[in-house]
Amino acid sequence: MTRKEFIRTGSAAATAAGFSGCLTATAGAGKLALLGGTPVIGKAEAAQHGKVFAWPIVNEAMRKASDAVLAGRKMSGIDITKEFEQKFAAWNGTKYALACLNGTTALNTAFYAIGLKPGDEVICPSITMWASCSGVVNIGGTVVFCDVNPDDLTIDPKSFEAHITPRTKAVVVVHYMGAPCDMDPIMAIAKKHNLKVVEDVSHAQGGLYKGRKLGSIGDVGAMSLMSGKSFAIGEAGMIVTNSKEIYEKSIRWGMYIRIPATFGRDGIKRTKDVPFGGIKNRLNQCTSAVGLEQLKKYDAERAEIEEAMLYYHKGIADVKGLKMIYPKWEKSNKAGWYSSRCLYDPAAFGGVLNTVFALALNAETGGGYSAGCNFPLHWSSVYDDEDIFGDGKPPVRRGLPAGVTPKSLTGSLPVSDDINNRVIGDPWFKRFDKAVIDRYIEAVHKVAANVAQLKDYKGKAKFAYWS
Ligand SMILES: *Cc1c(COP(=O)(O)O)cnc(C)c1O
């Protein structure tokens, strides 16, 4: 069905697509709100949608649990945190879990715990948040970036393999914006080259890849649990692993108070309880108590988000040029749909940029859309030639042979270079409210049907995450 026909037969199409919104009148009404037309969702209506988007969901049990820690003056202990870790490990299908200050310190610690040394190389997809790999730089290693798949934005296994050198020690894979990485080929390549696999689960806590929990497939999983993420409890992070060695080394790096119990008094005679990493990585117990409550409700929240997001995408499935990102394997999902993106094909919209398209959607709805995803990290000098300590020697080049640079190892990454032009952020529905979601579906159809109006748009339109 062409878009023109869609406008004429809007109600019939709406029924066929499985939603009950009344599109015809608004979609046909034409003038886009970005250009002064009447928005699909006016200000008063948008204000009513707060509950559908509100995040994180904080319940009475969380408040009580946090209050109890305060009342007991136990903010800095470890007993509640240990209980949270045990329950988290069981839920995540791993033997061990270790709660950290945040996702960044969890990842930093994981890089030490897998045995990374100064001069080692770690391969990381260029499209992710910097915390996925900056811990490598802290240790004195080099990050070599590889490309991502254009259809799901996760690490491209072929590009990963192509970036392996004799100095490569590990790969960090990111289950990006809810979508699980294709772990089977990744694990096979890692095994073949004797590499460690770190899973960054910050965007997909509790997600499944072929029936297995994310974070339990590689050598170690590390993740953020900060309040913008899907498993949202505040500034917090978690390491999960089945390896006793990785678990204990993680304690050695930043959990000084747990060192004697882990290694025994004899093992620490010379060092006393001084952590190797020189950091104190302990999670505060108010957050651990909140985490215990979040564990009880997270799977239900996740299920409702899944229902809502799939309903939204079913409603816009007929819009050529927008494509849902979703795992293609059995027993796999997009847990929590954190910061979910869909693919945007500018050619299907007469060359209109995704930045302008997203702006038009926000004008129709009052917000919820964004253009692009993450800034490609291989464009940042921090990983190539930044003189971090001011001594004229970029630390990330320390282990490399003469004439070799991190940039030359990374080479060209065509998908990462261009991907920000090809994705649009989905509105993140936390509640399955059909009537509300139908309104966003309607807005997408209106903008798509009238996209020709945007061809000469000259206003400012920016990418998300870019300053
Ligand atoms: C948020 C995030 C982190 C860092 O977690 P913090 O809790 O913010 O320190 C790491 N990796 C990815 C992919 C993230 O999105």
The ligand as an SDF file (V2000), in Angstrom:
LIG
                    3D

 15 15  0  0  0  0  0  0  0  0999 V2000
   25.2420    3.7940   31.3600 C   0  0  0  0  0  0  0  0  0  0  0  0
   26.2430    2.9330   30.7250 C   0  0  0  0  0  0  0  0  0  0  0  0
   27.4310    2.5560   31.3640 C   0  0  0  0  0  0  0  0  0  0  0  0
   27.9170    3.2000   32.6350 C   0  0  0  0  0  0  0  0  0  0  0  0
   27.1130    3.0460   33.7070 O   0  0  0  0  0  0  0  0  0  0  0  0
   27.0310    4.1490   34.8690 P   0  0  0  0  0  0  0  0  0  0  0  0
   26.1840    3.4880   35.8860 O   0  0  0  0  0  0  0  0  0  0  0  0
   26.4140    5.3640   34.2920 O   0  0  0  0  0  0  0  0  0  0  0  0
   28.4040    4.3940   35.3580 O   0  0  0  0  0  0  0  0  0  0  0  0
   28.2430    1.6360   30.7490 C   0  0  0  0  0  0  0  0  0  0  0  0
   27.9480    1.1430   29.5440 N   0  0  0  0  0  0  0  0  0  0  0  0
   26.8620    1.5110   28.8700 C   0  0  0  0  0  0  0  0  0  0  0  0
   26.5980    0.9060   27.5350 C   0  0  0  0  0  0  0  0  0  0  0  0
   25.9790    2.4520   29.4280 C   0  0  0  0  0  0  0  0  0  0  0  0
   24.9340    2.8730   28.7380 O   0  0  0  0  0  0  0  0  0  0  0  0
  1  2  1  0
  2  3  1  0
  2 14  2  0
  3  4  1  0
  3 10  2  0
  4  5  1  0
  5  6  1  0
  6  7  2  0
  6  8  1  0
  6  9  1  0
 10 11  1  0
 11 12  2  0
 12 13  1  0
 12 14  1  0
 14 15  1  0
M  END
$$$$
